[in-house]
Amino acid sequence: MAEISVLFICSGNICRSPTAQGVFEHKVVQAGLGERIFVDSAGTHGFHIGSRPDSRAQRAAERRGFDLSRQRSRRVEVDDFANFDYLIGMDRDNIQALREVCPPANYDKLSLFMQFVATADVDEVPDPYYGGTHGFERVLDLVEQASDALLEHVRDRL
């Protein structure tokens, strides 16, 4: 059983949070911590339940060696607040939506992904859904940076 669990969250769970899940899982496994850290993703809305990640997100991730193909979209569930140690939103809207359903005792588990990067020039991972492919590349740049920082943070808790 994993010692630490991380849930990445965006709106529909087809672009940013699956990318974060795929990148972070990859880095966790590379660090030899795959048995100790559990990673998942979900959406604040149920627009795409059961869908694979956006094909543009999958292609961008694949070009960098990350596989998102096994993931399926799901919506955040009430039990997630108790079952996960970290519930990490991609933007402030995600955090606000989570706060509306999160039991107050679990507020301390909520955080923005980019807050783990001390030198970040942004505090949110922007939604690339309505833009071009460059948006998915930007998401990967930010997610890779934040994943490295989060892994260091989580490693200190193990």
N, C-alpha and C positions, 0 to 999 in steps of 0.2 A: 504494500500500500504506500502511496506517495506521501511524503512528509509535508509538502507544500503544494497548493493548487492555485492556478491562475486562470481567470476567465477574462478574455478580451471581448469588449463590447462596442459595437457601432449600431447604426440604425437598423439596417436590414440583414446584417450578417452575410453579405456576399462580396464585400470589397475589403474594407480596412481590417475588420476583426479576423477574418480568415487569413489574411496576409500576416497579421501579427501572430496568430496561432502557428502558422506554418514556419515563419522565420524563427520565432522563439523556441518552438519544439526542436527545430534543427540545431540551434545553438545549445540547447539543453543536452541533446544527445551527443553533440560534439564534445561537450564538457564532461561527458561520462555521468550525467545526472538524470538520465532518462527514467530510472526507477524511483527517483526521489522527488521529482517535480512533475505534476500532472498539469496539462495545458488543454484548454478548450476555448471556444468562442460562441457568442450568441448575439442576438439583435434585440434592441429595445422594442421593435415592432415586428409583427409577424407577416410582413409582406411576402417573404420568400421561403417560408418554412419548407424544408426538404430539398431545396435547390442547391446545386453546386455553386461554388464561388464564381463570380463574374469571369467570363472567358478572358477578358483583358487583364484582370488581376492574376489569373492562372498563368497566362503567357509571360507576363512581366516577371512573376516569381520564378517560373521555370528557367528563364534566361539567366537568373542568378543562382540556380541550383536548389530552389525550394519547391516542394511538391504540395499543392493544395487540393489535388484531385479527389482525395478520399473524404474530404469534409462535406458536410451537409448543413444548411442553414437551420437554426433553431432560434426560438425566442427565449429570453431570460425568464426563468421560473422563480417563484418565491423561494424554493429550497436552495437555489444558487447562493443566496445571501448567507445562509448558514454553512453550506458545503464548500465554499471557496474561501481561501485566505486573502486573495486579491481579486477585486472586480475592477477592471481597468477600462475606462471609457476613452474613446478616441477624441471626443470633443466635449465642450461644455453642455451642449444639448443632451448628449448621452448621459452625462452625470446628472443633469436635472431630471431626466426621465427615470433614472435609477433611484434617485432620492425620493421620488413620489411613491415608489412601491417598496423601498428598502425599509426594513425594521430599523428604528433609530439606533438600536444597540449595534448595528452593523455598519453604520456610516463610516467608521474608521477604515473599513475595507475598500472604500471607493477612492479611486484616484484617476487622474488624467495620465495617459501613457507618457507624454513628453515631460512630465514633472520629474521623472527619474533621471533626466539628462540635465546636469548642472549647467552646461554651456549651451543649451538649446536656444535657437533664435526664434522659436515658435513654441506655443504651449498646447497646440492642438494638431492632430493629424487630419488634414483636410479631406473631405469626401470627394473622390475622383469620379464618381458615377456619371455625372453629366458632362464631363470634359473629355479631352482626348487622352491618348496613351501616355503623354508626358505626366499627367496627374498620377497615374499608377506608378510611374518611376519615382516620382517625388514621395509618394506614400512609402515605397520600399526604402528609399534613402532614410526617411524619418524612422520607420519601423526597425530597420537594422541598427540604427544609432540607439534608439530607446531599448531595444532588446538586449544589447550589450550592457547598458547601464542597469536594466532590471535584473539581468542575470547576476551581476555583481552584488546588487542589493539582496537578492534572494539567497545567494550563496552564503552571505553573512548570517542568515537565519538558520541554516542547516547545521 
